[in-house]
Amino acid sequence: MNNNPKIPNIEHVPIYPPGHSESIKVYESKSDLDIWNAFNNGDENAFNYIYRMYVAILFKYGCQMYKDQNHVQDCIQNIFIDLRRKRGNLSEVQSIKSYLFKILYRELIRKTKKEIETVNHSLEKMSQSFSIEFSQETKIIDLENQEEKSYRIQTALNKLTCRQRQAILLLYEEGMSYKEIMVAMELNEVKSARKVIYRALATLKSLLIKN
């Protein structure tokens, strides 16, 4: 729940496009590192910019992993409350989006652990509820006609592991680089992200051929 009156509930936050107000327009031309440093140094407009730019994206991503929207919303609120509390003591961030995805994933697991007995059950519960719904524009494999292709891809995706589906979602739906995926999934190196994607696509292609 939101205990900080300065951070409104997600459903009441208007998601403004960049440039909507002069107070945040200045950040359009800045790098993620500059925006993050401004926020970390106490710039309230930088905080508002980050919140408005990423709250809807985080909510969509969270709901791909966990179907309880209220649960996801609470996790996102906790993230921004925690970030604000720790402002001034945060490490540098090169990609705000991948960093926020990483801590949302952690928060979802942490919150889920409170509802069940073991970490294994937590991961299993998240894995079972993690279902990817790609936008119509998203193209993963160039096969056949749209409706049949969509059905076959979704069926195949559901047979992948949770981590494989997460990696494919980050690459194709969120447009992240391998380096950003490494950060979001807390992998040790970029080649680990490439390996997860490669294996996921190999499995996906194999499943599609069988079907």
Phi and psi in degrees as a GROMACS rama.xvg file:
@    title "Ramachandran Plot"
@    xaxis  label "Phi"
@    yaxis  label "Psi"
@TYPE xy
-89.8032  110.528  ASN-2
-101.117  2.67269  ASN-3
-110.75  108.826  ASN-4
-62.9421  -17.1772  PRO-5
-81.2006  -11.3529  LYS-6
-113.119  100.906  ILE-7
-68.801  160.882  PRO-8
-59.7067  147.871  ASN-9
-57.207  -41.8607  ILE-10
-68.2357  -15.2521  GLU-11
-101.272  3.60388  HIS-12
-92.3892  115.618  VAL-13
-68.5623  129.033  PRO-14
-89.0941  94.0647  ILE-15
-81.7252  139.925  TYR-16
-71.7064  158.297  PRO-17
-55.326  137.89  PRO-18
93.0995  0.588773  GLY-19
-64.5127  -39.073  HIS-20
-129.329  150.23  SER-21
-62.7143  -28.484  GLU-22
-67.1905  -25.9997  SER-23
-113.842  -6.80836  ILE-24
-59.8513  -31.4677  LYS-25
-59.9094  -24.5034  VAL-26
-81.4236  -11.073  TYR-27
-58.2944  -36.9222  GLU-28
-94.4669  0.910483  SER-29
-92.8607  153.874  LYS-30
-76.475  162.348  SER-31
-57.9956  -38.9017  ASP-32
-62.3183  -43.4444  LEU-33
-65.3354  -42.3718  ASP-34
-63.5098  -44.7384  ILE-35
-64.0099  -42.6098  TRP-36
-64.2936  -37.6978  ASN-37
-62.7879  -45.7835  ALA-38
-60.6608  -46.0715  PHE-39
-64.2531  -25.0854  ASN-40
-91.18  7.01178  ASN-41
103.003  6.75945  GLY-42
-74.0568  110.335  ASP-43
-67.067  -34.3664  GLU-44
-65.1021  -34.6155  ASN-45
-65.2742  -41.0572  ALA-46
-61.7958  -46.8358  PHE-47
-62.1067  -38.3898  ASN-48
-62.8278  -47.8832  TYR-49
-60.6115  -44.5893  ILE-50
-60.4119  -50.164  TYR-51
-70.4958  -30.9751  ARG-52
-73.1268  -32.3905  MET-53
-117.58  -10.637  TYR-54
-62.421  -42.5033  VAL-55
-69.9745  -38.556  ALA-56
-64.8247  -41.8958  ILE-57
-64.1984  -40.3477  LEU-58
-63.1571  -44.5444  PHE-59
-61.8887  -45.948  LYS-60
-63.264  -44.3119  TYR-61
-61.4854  -38.0494  GLY-62
-72.6148  -17.9817  CYS-63
-71.2303  -29.0847  GLN-64
-96.1734  -27.2876  MET-65
-144.634  125.169  TYR-66
-81.4633  -13.9478  LYS-67
-79.387  103.508  ASP-68
-64.6703  -35.5843  GLN-69
-64.8086  -38.0987  ASN-70
-61.947  -47.0064  HIS-71
-62.6788  -44.2143  VAL-72
-61.5031  -43.3734  GLN-73
-60.678  -41.1163  ASP-74
-62.5145  -42.5312  CYS-75
-65.8071  -42.3303  ILE-76
-59.2428  -43.6621  GLN-77
-60.551  -38.8532  ASN-78
-60.6636  -49.7558  ILE-79
-71.4694  -33.799  PHE-80
-63.7932  -43.3762  ILE-81
-66.726  -41.4688  ASP-82
-61.1  -41.7368  LEU-83
-66.946  -38.2827  ARG-84
-66.2827  -34.6657  ARG-85
-91.781  0.557909  LYS-86
-53.9787  134.587  ARG-87
102.464  -17.5898  GLY-88
-125.252  16.8332  ASN-89
-91.155  149.127  LEU-90
-74.4392  163.926  SER-91
-65.3943  146.311  GLU-92
-128.729  124.048  VAL-93
-83.7176  -36.2159  GLN-94
-127.941  106.742  SER-95
-62.8946  -41.9008  ILE-96
-60.7339  -50.1891  LYS-97
-66.9852  -33.8259  SER-98
-65.0958  -45.0826  TYR-99
-66.3711  -36.9721  LEU-100
-62.4134  -40.5448  PHE-101
-62.7036  -47.6924  LYS-102
-74.7031  -26.4572  ILE-103
-66.2424  -42.5504  LEU-104
-59.2886  -43.9726  TYR-105
-62.0515  -44.2254  ARG-106
-65.2407  -38.9131  GLU-107
-63.1487  -42.4208  LEU-108
-66.4002  -44.3847  ILE-109
-60.5086  -45.2419  ARG-110
-68.8323  -36.218  LYS-111
-68.0793  -34.581  THR-112
-59.9115  -29.5291  LYS-113
-69.0813  -23.0516  LYS-114
-93.2463  -13.5906  GLU-115
-132.357  174.802  ILE-116
-86.2044  -35.6709  GLU-117
-133.41  162.991  THR-118
-62.8449  -38.4755  VAL-119
-60.8201  -42.3182  ASN-120
-64.4877  -36.8205  HIS-121
-61.3054  -49.855  SER-122
-65.6618  -37.5232  LEU-123
-65.7965  -41.8907  GLU-124
-62.5605  -43.2944  LYS-125
-66.5131  -40.1374  MET-126
-62.2706  -41.7076  SER-127
-67.4388  -31.3526  GLN-128
-94.0425  -4.91713  SER-129
-81.3942  100.776  PHE-130
-128.326  127.475  SER-131
-91.5798  131.978  ILE-132
-122.263  101.329  GLU-133
-79.6151  149.855  PHE-134
-64.5425  159.133  SER-135
-62.7044  -30.3101  GLN-136
-74.5724  -21.0227  GLU-137
-67.6174  128.817  THR-138
-119.111  118.309  LYS-139
-103.839  -54.5282  ILE-140
-130.519  134.45  ILE-141
-85.4467  85.8763  ASP-142
-135.896  138.476  LEU-143
40.0116  -157.466  GLU-144
-87.1818  159.629  ASN-145
-56.9028  -54.9894  GLN-146
-64.6015  -48.4714  GLU-147
-65.5107  -41.6887  GLU-148
-60.7964  -45.4456  LYS-149
-60.4458  -44.083  SER-150
-64.4811  -44.9814  TYR-151
-66.9972  -39.6691  ARG-152
-65.9737  -43.9024  ILE-153
-63.1803  -40.8072  GLN-154
-62.0958  -43.4528  THR-155
-67.648  -40.8304  ALA-156
-59.1984  -37.9679  LEU-157
-66.4124  -15.6005  ASN-158
-92.6045  -7.77202  LYS-159
-77.3168  164.09  LEU-160
-71.5862  163.753  THR-161
-56.9191  -44.9983  CYS-162
-66.9782  -37.7596  ARG-163
-64.6966  -43.3875  GLN-164
-65.6703  -39.5937  ARG-165
-60.9687  -44.4583  GLN-166
-63.3257  -43.2761  ALA-167
-65.8663  -40.1024  ILE-168
-59.5313  -45.832  LEU-169
-65.4709  -37.9222  LEU-170
-74.2191  -50.4626  LEU-171
-92.401  -37.8664  TYR-172
-86.5348  -40.5449  GLU-173
-93.3356  -11.7866  GLU-174
67.584  27.9106  GLY-175
-76.3725  151.393  MET-176
-78.2916  168.425  SER-177
-62.3202  -34.8018  TYR-178
-65.6192  -41.4477  LYS-179
-66.9679  -37.6177  GLU-180
-63.8345  -40.155  ILE-181
-55.8588  -44.9291  MET-182
-67.5741  -48.6874  VAL-183
-61.6075  -35.4036  ALA-184
-97.2883  2.44335  MET-185
56.1369  47.2097  GLU-186
-90.0422  161.724  LEU-187
-77.7459  -32.3882  ASN-188
-152.267  164.579  GLU-189
-60.6487  -38.6887  VAL-190
-65.1459  -23.5237  LYS-191
-68.1376  -38.2209  SER-192
-65.5376  -42.7227  ALA-193
-60.7  -39.794  ARG-194
-66.2363  -42.8437  LYS-195
-61.7271  -44.8264  VAL-196
-63.8238  -45.7541  ILE-197
-58.8459  -47.6734  TYR-198
-66.784  -37.6387  ARG-199
-63.8871  -45.0103  ALA-200
-68.3229  -36.8043  LEU-201
-63.4665  -43.4997  ALA-202
-65.5305  -41.9306  THR-203
-62.1744  -45.6313  LEU-204
-62.8893  -40.6412  LYS-205
-62.3494  -42.6205  SER-206
-65.8351  -38.8598  LEU-207
-68.2243  -37.2991  LEU-208
-65.3363  -40.6154  ILE-209
-65.1946  -32.9458  LYS-210
